Amino acid sequence: MFDKYKREINYLRISVTDRCNLRCVYCMPQEGVELLDHKDILTFDEIVEVTKAAVRKGVDKVRITGGEPLVRKAIVELVTMIGKIEGIKDLSITTNAIILSSFAKDLAKAGVNRVNISLDTMNPEKYKQITRGGDIQKVFEGIEAAKKAGLKPIKINCVIKESKYEPDAKAVSIFCKENDLHIRYITEMNLEKGEFSVVQGGSGGDCESCNRIRLTANGNIKPCLFSDIAFNVRELGAERAIDLAIGNKPQSGHENHTGKFYNIGG
């Protein structure tokens, strides 16, 4: 499937929950967030239906995101259902890795090929400050579990202010080199102001070659992270929502005033 700018759309990012076990300063306000009502969150069957529709239209790459996807109840069951869909060549998951050590082996059996893990500093106290209470040791345990489970390559998402030469980013880079991990530098973004850039070491943020659409936890198909455009699968049906999202995919991102990183999937 191609959009009107002749970009081939073959990548679906699925946010399975807006809930998270961390409260990162660049993702959530200190006072917390208003969470979706459970009845508004797509069921496993609905997610699988949308994924199958997307695959029929040419999607062969799927990433599971959140919030933190591993806090979704029975997440391995959902991943197993998605992993059985014929036509998916690459199934991955983005996680903060806090509880990954308990899931890595089962996720690999369910069909996950690889994993992206968020890590912005090597300093335990600073990590606790950034995440408002997170334990960096749990992340290291998650990384080791992912290695043992064969979830490779393991990519580390490192959020930076301006440069990959910032002290924290340099420390994470050294850790990655020493542990056979792939680092991606993501400049801190602002949805409402439309501030974003191309991911260093990845393809995110490169509007000219963007190949993705997003499914939010409450059923909106979004053609662009930095746009308010959305089409709901419960209202329109999966195929119609996907068609409309791709048909209305903007040439480039601008601003988003109706969503947040924690409920779109980043």
Backbone bond lengths (Angstrom), bond angles and torsions (degrees), N, CA, C in turn:
res aa  C-N    CA-C-N  psi(-1)  N-CA   C-N-CA  omega(-1)  CA-C   N-CA-C  phi
1 M - - - 1.441 - - 1.523 109.86 -
2 F 1.331 113.36 137.97 1.456 120.75 -178.64 1.521 109.86 -122.34
3 D 1.329 115.66 145.25 1.459 118.80 174.03 1.530 108.92 -88.17
4 K 1.317 117.21 -177.26 1.465 119.98 -175.13 1.527 113.07 -71.99
5 Y 1.336 116.46 -7.91 1.458 120.51 176.59 1.537 110.49 -102.76
6 K 1.321 115.52 14.30 1.465 123.86 175.76 1.526 113.28 65.17
7 R 1.339 115.85 27.87 1.461 119.92 173.01 1.526 108.32 -90.98
8 E 1.316 116.51 130.33 1.466 120.12 178.94 1.524 109.31 -78.95
9 I 1.329 116.26 124.15 1.459 121.76 -178.31 1.529 109.09 -99.78
10 N 1.318 115.79 108.53 1.477 119.73 -177.67 1.524 112.97 -132.58
11 Y 1.328 116.66 15.55 1.462 121.04 -171.42 1.529 109.43 -131.50
12 L 1.335 115.66 122.73 1.466 122.32 178.23 1.518 109.35 -116.67
13 R 1.333 116.12 124.02 1.464 121.81 173.58 1.525 107.79 -102.97
14 I 1.329 116.35 126.37 1.460 121.88 -174.64 1.525 110.07 -113.91
15 S 1.334 116.43 113.58 1.460 120.80 173.05 1.527 107.68 -86.10
16 V 1.321 116.99 114.61 1.462 120.44 -174.53 1.523 112.69 -93.41
17 T 1.340 117.16 -9.81 1.464 121.18 178.49 1.518 109.15 -163.38
18 D 1.328 116.15 153.40 1.470 120.13 172.78 1.523 110.70 -98.75
19 R 1.327 116.92 3.77 1.465 121.32 -178.62 1.528 111.37 -91.20
20 C 1.340 115.31 152.28 1.458 120.16 -178.94 1.525 109.04 -148.40
21 N 1.332 115.97 152.62 1.461 121.10 178.19 1.531 112.21 -95.53
22 L 1.340 116.66 6.68 1.456 122.37 171.80 1.528 108.84 -126.84
23 R 1.311 116.00 170.06 1.471 121.19 179.34 1.525 108.79 -135.67
24 C 1.322 116.30 61.05 1.464 121.06 -174.56 1.527 111.67 -57.48
25 V 1.325 115.91 139.48 1.466 121.32 -171.30 1.518 112.82 -63.58
26 Y 1.338 117.86 -29.23 1.459 120.37 -178.56 1.532 112.55 -91.17
27 C 1.313 116.07 0.89 1.466 120.39 -177.26 1.515 112.39 -115.85
28 M 1.328 116.85 -40.40 1.460 120.98 -176.01 1.527 111.56 -127.57
29 P 1.326 117.48 142.25 1.466 119.92 175.30 1.516 110.20 -69.97
30 Q 1.322 116.18 154.78 1.464 121.81 -176.78 1.524 112.43 -59.87
31 E 1.333 116.72 -33.76 1.465 120.29 -177.62 1.525 113.28 -77.10
32 G 1.341 116.76 -0.11 1.454 119.70 -179.56 1.518 111.91 91.84
33 V 1.326 116.07 -175.91 1.455 120.97 -175.79 1.529 110.12 -134.17
34 E 1.316 115.15 159.62 1.455 120.55 174.90 1.524 108.42 -86.65
35 L 1.319 115.83 113.05 1.460 120.83 -175.52 1.519 111.67 -84.14
36 L 1.324 114.91 156.15 1.448 120.62 177.43 1.518 110.70 -66.51
37 D 1.326 116.29 147.93 1.458 121.09 171.47 1.525 107.87 -71.08
38 H 1.308 117.15 143.43 1.464 120.62 -177.11 1.526 112.75 -56.21
39 K 1.317 117.77 -33.95 1.470 120.10 -179.12 1.527 111.98 -68.18
40 D 1.324 116.87 -19.87 1.463 121.11 -179.67 1.525 112.94 -86.92
41 I 1.322 116.35 -13.97 1.461 120.83 -179.37 1.533 109.64 -84.33
42 L 1.320 116.18 134.35 1.458 120.70 -178.54 1.525 111.54 -59.69
43 T 1.326 116.00 142.32 1.453 121.63 174.32 1.523 109.49 -76.44
44 F 1.323 116.09 168.52 1.462 120.03 176.41 1.527 110.67 -58.41
45 D 1.327 117.03 -45.39 1.466 120.56 -178.38 1.525 111.15 -61.58
46 E 1.328 116.95 -38.07 1.465 119.79 179.37 1.527 110.70 -67.57
47 I 1.326 116.63 -41.82 1.465 120.27 178.54 1.524 110.68 -62.03
48 V 1.309 116.04 -43.89 1.467 120.33 179.52 1.528 110.59 -64.63
49 E 1.326 117.24 -40.10 1.465 120.96 178.36 1.528 110.93 -59.96
50 V 1.324 116.61 -45.57 1.464 120.68 179.35 1.524 110.19 -64.35
51 T 1.325 116.59 -42.71 1.459 120.56 -179.47 1.516 111.18 -62.57
52 K 1.315 116.83 -43.08 1.470 120.05 178.14 1.525 111.13 -62.26
53 A 1.328 116.54 -40.83 1.466 120.57 178.65 1.528 109.85 -62.79
54 A 1.324 116.81 -41.99 1.459 120.67 179.30 1.527 111.31 -65.08
55 V 1.324 116.69 -40.07 1.465 121.17 179.07 1.528 110.35 -64.93
56 R 1.315 116.53 -40.43 1.467 119.23 177.49 1.522 111.38 -60.40
57 K 1.311 116.49 -27.92 1.458 121.22 -178.58 1.530 113.43 -91.57
58 G 1.328 116.59 0.00 1.457 118.98 174.43 1.512 116.66 122.52
59 V 1.328 118.71 -4.46 1.469 120.63 177.36 1.521 109.92 -70.19
60 D 1.324 116.96 131.03 1.470 119.90 175.68 1.526 111.68 -131.82
61 K 1.337 115.18 5.14 1.463 120.87 179.64 1.523 108.28 -128.38
62 V 1.342 116.94 124.99 1.457 121.65 -176.61 1.524 109.36 -131.43
63 R 1.332 115.44 134.43 1.464 120.69 175.90 1.523 109.24 -124.28
64 I 1.329 116.57 132.82 1.456 123.19 177.77 1.528 108.17 -93.91
65 T 1.342 116.19 127.03 1.459 120.59 -179.52 1.531 109.63 -133.97
66 G 1.336 116.14 -171.63 1.455 120.88 177.26 1.514 110.83 -135.58
67 G 1.335 117.68 -132.96 1.447 132.49 9.81 1.522 114.60 30.47
68 E 1.293 115.28 -149.18 1.459 122.25 173.00 1.520 107.76 -102.87
69 P 1.337 118.00 108.66 1.471 120.60 -173.44 1.521 115.02 -60.17
70 L 1.315 117.55 -28.51 1.463 119.51 -175.67 1.523 113.18 -73.58
71 V 1.341 117.94 -10.56 1.464 118.95 176.10 1.530 111.47 -86.57
72 R 1.329 118.49 -7.69 1.460 120.53 175.87 1.526 108.34 -69.50
73 K 1.316 116.26 126.17 1.460 121.45 -177.16 1.526 110.24 -57.58
74 A 1.345 115.55 133.25 1.471 122.98 178.27 1.525 111.76 61.51
75 I 1.330 117.40 36.95 1.461 121.10 -177.31 1.524 112.26 -59.42
76 V 1.327 117.84 -34.81 1.463 119.68 -179.46 1.528 110.58 -64.18
77 E 1.320 116.20 -36.33 1.467 120.22 177.06 1.535 110.31 -61.56
78 L 1.316 116.64 -44.44 1.466 120.51 179.11 1.527 110.63 -63.95
79 V 1.323 116.62 -45.81 1.462 120.14 -179.56 1.521 110.62 -61.93
80 T 1.320 116.71 -38.05 1.468 120.59 177.31 1.528 110.30 -61.53
81 M 1.321 117.24 -42.94 1.465 121.63 178.87 1.533 110.79 -62.29
82 I 1.316 116.39 -42.51 1.467 120.29 179.37 1.530 110.10 -69.73
83 G 1.329 115.96 -39.85 1.454 120.67 -178.68 1.518 114.04 -62.45
84 K 1.320 116.80 -21.24 1.470 121.01 -179.96 1.532 113.14 -86.68
85 I 1.331 116.81 -5.58 1.453 119.53 -178.94 1.529 109.89 -72.78
86 E 1.311 115.51 119.68 1.458 120.35 -178.40 1.525 110.11 -69.49
87 G 1.308 115.64 130.91 1.459 120.56 178.68 1.514 113.39 115.83
88 I 1.335 117.20 -15.81 1.463 120.17 176.83 1.528 108.85 -83.17
89 K 1.319 115.42 119.43 1.459 120.77 -178.74 1.527 112.74 -95.81
90 D 1.320 115.96 -22.72 1.459 119.81 -175.39 1.526 108.97 -142.10
91 L 1.333 116.34 111.64 1.459 121.95 178.93 1.524 108.31 -117.46
92 S 1.336 115.77 120.64 1.461 119.82 -175.51 1.520 110.24 -134.45
93 I 1.323 115.68 174.26 1.454 120.85 -178.41 1.529 109.06 -144.85
94 T 1.326 116.22 141.85 1.457 122.04 174.33 1.519 108.30 -107.67
95 T 1.323 117.02 130.49 1.462 121.24 -173.71 1.520 111.01 -147.68
96 N 1.318 116.69 156.62 1.465 119.74 172.06 1.529 111.30 -84.01
97 A 1.326 116.36 -7.17 1.478 124.35 173.09 1.518 114.87 72.49
98 I 1.317 118.00 4.95 1.463 119.98 -178.50 1.532 111.60 -59.32
99 I 1.322 117.47 -37.56 1.467 120.12 178.70 1.530 111.72 -118.25
100 L 1.324 116.42 17.18 1.474 120.33 -177.60 1.520 112.91 -63.02
101 S 1.323 117.28 -31.51 1.475 119.22 -177.62 1.521 111.99 -60.18
102 S 1.327 117.16 -25.11 1.462 121.01 179.33 1.524 112.87 -85.47
103 F 1.341 116.40 -10.81 1.462 120.02 -172.74 1.523 114.66 -121.21
104 A 1.324 118.30 -18.67 1.459 121.35 -169.55 1.531 113.36 -54.50
105 K 1.305 116.88 -48.65 1.461 120.70 -177.24 1.521 111.27 -62.95
106 D 1.317 117.32 -44.08 1.465 121.16 -179.53 1.518 111.58 -69.90
107 L 1.324 117.76 -34.41 1.462 120.74 177.51 1.524 110.35 -64.99
108 A 1.318 116.73 -40.68 1.460 120.33 177.97 1.530 110.50 -62.47
109 K 1.330 116.86 -43.53 1.465 120.97 177.73 1.521 111.17 -63.98
110 A 1.334 116.63 -31.19 1.465 121.33 -178.07 1.524 112.55 -75.99
111 G 1.335 116.77 -14.14 1.456 119.44 176.71 1.517 115.81 121.28
112 V 1.323 117.72 0.08 1.464 119.53 178.40 1.527 109.01 -69.08
113 N 1.326 116.26 132.12 1.453 121.34 -179.58 1.524 112.77 -90.13
114 R 1.333 115.93 -41.13 1.457 119.77 -173.42 1.523 110.58 -152.07
115 V 1.325 114.63 172.81 1.460 119.16 -173.12 1.529 110.47 -142.69
116 N 1.323 115.77 143.45 1.467 122.82 170.45 1.517 108.35 -109.54
117 I 1.323 116.49 134.24 1.468 121.76 -175.85 1.523 109.94 -125.74
118 S 1.307 115.91 133.99 1.462 121.50 -179.95 1.532 110.86 -83.22
119 L 1.334 115.90 128.12 1.464 120.97 177.87 1.527 108.23 -157.39
120 D 1.342 117.20 113.72 1.456 121.73 -172.82 1.522 114.07 -107.85
121 T 1.310 117.07 -9.32 1.465 121.29 -177.66 1.524 108.70 -157.88
122 M 1.332 116.01 160.06 1.459 120.79 174.33 1.520 111.29 -104.58
123 N 1.315 116.20 -1.16 1.459 121.74 -178.59 1.525 109.89 -87.64
124 P 1.334 118.56 116.21 1.470 121.34 -176.90 1.523 113.78 -55.41
125 E 1.336 116.28 -41.51 1.466 119.26 -178.65 1.520 111.62 -70.67
126 K 1.317 116.25 -39.84 1.466 119.14 178.63 1.520 110.28 -67.89
127 Y 1.348 116.30 -37.85 1.465 119.67 176.61 1.528 109.94 -60.01
128 K 1.321 115.69 -41.96 1.463 119.97 179.11 1.525 110.78 -62.77
129 Q 1.333 116.70 -37.45 1.464 120.88 178.60 1.526 111.26 -68.69
130 I 1.337 116.99 -46.46 1.465 121.79 -178.07 1.522 111.03 -61.86
131 T 1.326 116.16 -40.92 1.463 121.21 -175.08 1.524 113.04 -95.32
132 R 1.332 115.79 -0.24 1.466 122.61 -176.77 1.536 111.62 55.70
133 G 1.330 114.54 54.84 1.460 118.83 171.89 1.512 116.65 120.21
134 G 1.337 119.15 -0.50 1.455 121.45 -176.64 1.526 113.44 -71.45
135 D 1.331 115.28 152.50 1.469 122.58 179.57 1.526 108.31 -105.84
136 I 1.336 116.97 110.51 1.458 120.87 -175.55 1.530 111.94 -63.39
137 Q 1.315 117.75 -26.37 1.463 120.41 179.04 1.518 111.08 -61.88
138 K 1.329 116.59 -34.18 1.466 120.57 177.45 1.520 110.98 -63.48
139 V 1.337 116.63 -34.62 1.471 121.21 178.04 1.525 109.54 -65.56
140 F 1.322 116.87 -45.55 1.459 120.49 178.89 1.527 111.03 -60.96
141 E 1.321 116.46 -39.38 1.470 120.45 177.44 1.522 110.58 -64.75
142 G 1.331 116.44 -38.30 1.456 120.97 178.03 1.511 111.92 -65.24
143 I 1.326 116.55 -40.07 1.461 120.73 178.60 1.526 110.47 -62.80
144 E 1.317 116.68 -45.41 1.465 120.36 179.35 1.520 111.35 -63.11
145 A 1.319 116.76 -40.35 1.470 120.53 178.73 1.524 110.74 -64.33
146 A 1.336 116.69 -39.21 1.462 120.83 178.52 1.526 110.78 -63.90
147 K 1.328 116.25 -40.05 1.464 120.60 177.22 1.522 111.17 -60.88
148 K 1.317 115.56 -48.81 1.465 120.59 -178.36 1.522 111.90 -63.59
149 A 1.332 116.08 -30.78 1.463 120.44 -179.47 1.521 112.56 -81.42
150 G 1.329 116.57 -8.44 1.464 120.11 179.06 1.514 113.85 82.44
151 L 1.324 116.81 21.23 1.469 120.84 178.30 1.528 108.22 -83.44
152 K 1.309 115.62 86.13 1.460 120.37 -175.74 1.528 110.85 -133.23
153 P 1.355 116.78 149.28 1.457 126.37 -0.11 1.519 112.44 -73.28
154 I 1.313 116.33 151.16 1.459 121.86 172.79 1.518 106.89 -94.70
155 K 1.319 115.88 118.95 1.457 120.71 -179.91 1.530 109.59 -104.87
156 I 1.300 115.82 135.03 1.456 121.80 179.02 1.526 108.82 -102.39
157 N 1.332 116.13 122.24 1.461 122.31 176.16 1.522 109.01 -91.30
158 C 1.316 116.85 111.41 1.457 122.04 -177.36 1.530 109.21 -112.96
159 V 1.320 116.19 113.03 1.465 120.93 179.46 1.531 109.40 -80.54
160 I 1.328 115.22 130.11 1.464 120.96 179.89 1.527 109.81 -121.45
161 K 1.320 115.79 159.44 1.458 120.72 176.21 1.525 110.60 -80.01
162 E 1.337 115.40 -51.46 1.464 119.86 -177.24 1.520 113.54 -138.53
163 S 1.333 117.25 -37.35 1.468 119.92 -169.76 1.520 112.33 -141.46
164 K 1.319 115.23 147.86 1.465 120.21 175.98 1.525 111.70 -72.33
165 Y 1.327 116.83 -4.88 1.464 121.24 178.87 1.527 112.14 -94.41
166 E 1.322 116.76 6.00 1.458 120.52 173.21 1.531 108.86 -62.89
167 P 1.325 118.33 146.45 1.478 121.11 -175.43 1.528 114.33 -51.16
168 D 1.328 117.52 -45.92 1.463 119.55 -178.80 1.528 111.45 -64.97
169 A 1.321 116.10 -42.86 1.460 120.52 -179.75 1.529 110.83 -64.80
170 K 1.330 117.73 -38.83 1.465 121.29 178.62 1.525 110.75 -64.74
171 A 1.313 116.38 -38.80 1.471 120.23 178.60 1.530 111.08 -66.04
172 V 1.333 117.00 -41.04 1.459 120.85 177.47 1.526 109.96 -65.16
173 S 1.338 116.78 -38.98 1.460 121.22 178.80 1.525 111.61 -61.09
174 I 1.317 116.68 -43.55 1.468 120.79 178.25 1.529 109.97 -62.18
175 F 1.312 116.29 -44.79 1.468 121.16 177.89 1.526 110.81 -57.48
176 C 1.325 116.38 -42.65 1.473 120.71 -179.43 1.525 111.42 -64.92
177 K 1.326 116.57 -43.01 1.471 120.14 179.58 1.521 110.81 -63.21
178 E 1.312 116.31 -37.75 1.461 120.77 -177.81 1.525 112.33 -74.92
179 N 1.330 116.82 -18.18 1.467 120.04 -173.79 1.528 113.79 -122.83
180 D 1.336 116.62 18.54 1.468 122.34 175.72 1.528 112.13 56.96
181 L 1.332 115.73 46.75 1.455 122.73 178.51 1.523 109.01 -115.05
182 H 1.307 116.94 150.14 1.458 122.24 179.80 1.530 108.96 -99.05
183 I 1.317 117.14 124.38 1.461 119.68 -177.98 1.526 111.40 -99.33
184 R 1.320 115.49 141.39 1.461 123.54 175.07 1.522 107.31 -127.08
185 Y 1.324 115.94 126.74 1.459 120.36 -179.44 1.526 108.94 -96.73
186 I 1.324 116.05 124.55 1.455 121.80 -178.27 1.523 108.50 -117.75
187 T 1.316 116.23 111.47 1.457 119.93 178.63 1.519 109.33 -66.49
188 E 1.335 116.59 134.07 1.460 121.29 -178.52 1.529 110.18 -53.42
189 M 1.330 116.43 130.93 1.455 122.12 -172.94 1.527 111.59 -111.31
190 N 1.324 115.20 164.52 1.456 121.73 176.13 1.525 108.14 -136.39
191 L 1.324 116.67 111.84 1.458 120.97 -176.89 1.527 112.43 -63.11
192 E 1.320 116.27 -47.08 1.461 120.41 -174.14 1.525 112.62 -69.42
193 K 1.325 116.31 -31.10 1.465 119.49 179.24 1.526 112.64 -92.19
194 G 1.335 115.78 -7.02 1.455 119.30 -179.77 1.511 113.57 70.61
195 E 1.318 116.71 32.33 1.456 121.33 -179.01 1.529 110.30 -95.52
196 F 1.326 116.16 111.35 1.462 120.92 178.41 1.523 108.93 -155.67
197 S 1.309 115.98 164.05 1.459 121.43 178.18 1.519 108.83 -150.34
198 V 1.310 116.45 170.49 1.459 121.03 -179.07 1.530 109.66 -69.45
199 V 1.317 116.00 134.80 1.462 121.62 178.17 1.528 109.35 -65.89
200 Q 1.313 116.88 127.49 1.464 120.64 177.47 1.525 109.45 -78.67
201 G 1.323 115.98 116.14 1.456 120.80 -175.52 1.514 112.22 97.39
202 G 1.343 116.79 4.87 1.463 122.00 179.22 1.516 109.57 -148.70
203 S 1.327 116.81 -168.63 1.463 121.01 -177.29 1.523 112.92 -116.92
204 G 1.331 117.40 -6.08 1.451 120.45 179.82 1.521 111.50 -59.96
205 G 1.317 116.53 141.89 1.448 121.57 179.10 1.510 114.58 87.71
206 D 1.334 117.25 -5.26 1.469 121.24 178.40 1.529 108.12 -92.84
207 C 1.320 116.04 90.60 1.471 120.84 -173.24 1.527 112.86 -59.21
208 E 1.329 116.82 -36.10 1.463 121.05 -175.64 1.522 112.63 -60.13
209 S 1.334 116.18 -31.71 1.466 119.72 -177.47 1.530 112.75 -115.93
210 C 1.345 117.05 16.77 1.466 120.14 -176.25 1.526 110.73 -60.96
211 N 1.322 115.84 129.19 1.467 121.66 -176.41 1.523 112.72 -120.87
212 R 1.354 117.52 19.42 1.463 118.89 -168.74 1.529 114.34 -123.18
213 I 1.320 113.19 155.35 1.450 122.95 166.38 1.521 106.54 -129.59
214 R 1.342 116.08 163.18 1.455 120.41 -175.85 1.517 111.12 -126.94
215 L 1.316 115.68 142.38 1.461 122.34 172.42 1.517 107.28 -111.99
216 T 1.329 117.26 118.80 1.463 120.46 179.03 1.524 110.05 -82.91
217 A 1.322 115.78 165.92 1.464 120.84 -176.88 1.519 112.57 -62.07
218 N 1.333 117.08 -26.85 1.468 120.03 179.22 1.524 113.22 -100.10
219 G 1.331 116.52 17.27 1.460 119.71 167.35 1.510 118.01 93.93
220 N 1.315 118.32 13.59 1.461 120.56 176.89 1.524 110.64 -89.12
221 I 1.320 116.11 130.29 1.451 120.39 170.38 1.523 106.84 -90.73
222 K 1.326 115.71 119.68 1.457 121.19 -179.44 1.529 109.07 -112.55
223 P 1.328 116.97 128.23 1.459 119.48 179.33 1.512 114.07 -81.24
224 C 1.344 116.43 -13.67 1.462 120.12 -174.98 1.518 109.24 -155.37
225 L 1.333 116.40 135.75 1.462 120.93 178.78 1.525 111.14 -64.38
226 F 1.334 115.94 -38.60 1.461 121.12 -178.38 1.522 111.09 -97.88
227 S 1.327 115.26 57.26 1.459 122.00 178.63 1.525 108.47 -159.64
228 D 1.317 116.36 150.81 1.462 121.22 177.17 1.526 112.30 -88.15
229 I 1.321 117.23 -1.95 1.467 121.24 -178.09 1.529 110.11 -66.28
230 A 1.334 116.59 131.88 1.463 121.08 179.27 1.519 109.57 -159.50
231 F 1.330 115.84 147.55 1.458 121.85 178.75 1.525 108.44 -134.39
232 N 1.331 116.33 124.31 1.449 120.79 -171.09 1.531 112.26 -87.16
233 V 1.322 116.06 131.50 1.463 120.99 -175.73 1.524 112.07 -72.88
234 R 1.325 117.51 -28.45 1.459 119.41 178.20 1.524 110.88 -72.03
235 E 1.290 117.08 -32.28 1.463 120.86 -179.28 1.526 112.22 -82.60
236 L 1.331 116.63 -36.13 1.462 120.93 -170.87 1.521 114.16 -110.79
237 G 1.335 116.91 -15.09 1.454 119.76 -170.39 1.519 109.11 88.33
238 A 1.322 116.68 151.69 1.460 121.37 -173.01 1.528 112.66 -61.69
239 E 1.318 117.03 -49.80 1.466 119.75 -174.50 1.522 111.86 -65.80
240 R 1.334 117.25 -42.10 1.462 120.54 -179.66 1.525 110.40 -66.20
241 A 1.315 117.69 -41.65 1.461 121.19 179.33 1.531 111.16 -63.02
242 I 1.325 116.00 -41.40 1.465 120.21 178.34 1.521 110.64 -64.74
243 D 1.333 116.56 -46.23 1.472 120.68 179.46 1.526 111.30 -58.63
244 L 1.331 116.63 -43.83 1.454 120.40 -178.82 1.527 111.38 -67.80
245 A 1.323 116.57 -38.21 1.460 119.98 179.15 1.525 111.06 -63.65
246 I 1.309 115.94 -45.39 1.465 119.22 -179.71 1.530 110.64 -69.36
247 G 1.334 116.95 -39.62 1.457 120.76 179.18 1.516 113.18 -65.58
248 N 1.336 116.42 -24.17 1.463 121.08 -178.63 1.525 112.94 -111.09
249 K 1.309 116.49 15.33 1.471 119.70 179.89 1.534 108.60 -65.81
250 P 1.328 117.57 123.01 1.468 119.77 -177.51 1.525 111.91 -70.96
251 Q 1.316 115.56 158.46 1.454 120.46 179.71 1.526 111.10 -64.60
252 S 1.324 115.22 -33.82 1.463 119.66 177.58 1.520 109.54 -151.50
253 G 1.315 116.21 161.08 1.447 121.32 178.86 1.513 111.87 -74.63
254 H 1.317 116.26 152.72 1.461 121.52 178.56 1.529 109.78 -130.79
255 E 1.325 117.34 -86.73 1.459 121.51 -179.18 1.525 109.49 -140.47
256 N 1.325 114.98 156.69 1.464 120.79 177.76 1.537 107.87 -134.24
257 H 1.323 115.71 115.52 1.467 120.72 -178.95 1.529 112.21 -110.84
258 T 1.337 117.11 3.02 1.464 120.08 -175.60 1.525 113.32 -116.42
259 G 1.312 117.55 0.55 1.458 119.57 -178.97 1.511 111.36 -142.50
260 K 1.315 115.36 168.25 1.462 122.80 177.41 1.523 108.05 -131.33
261 F 1.345 116.02 161.44 1.457 119.11 -179.73 1.523 112.03 -57.57
262 Y 1.329 117.55 -38.38 1.457 120.57 -174.78 1.527 112.83 -68.30
263 N 1.358 118.25 -21.19 1.468 118.09 -178.68 1.518 113.77 -115.83
264 I 1.339 117.03 5.41 1.462 120.09 175.53 1.513 111.15 -108.25
265 G 1.324 115.73 -31.36 1.455 118.52 178.84 1.515 113.74 107.36
266 G 1.317 118.83 8.35 1.459 122.37 174.77 1.507 114.39 64.18
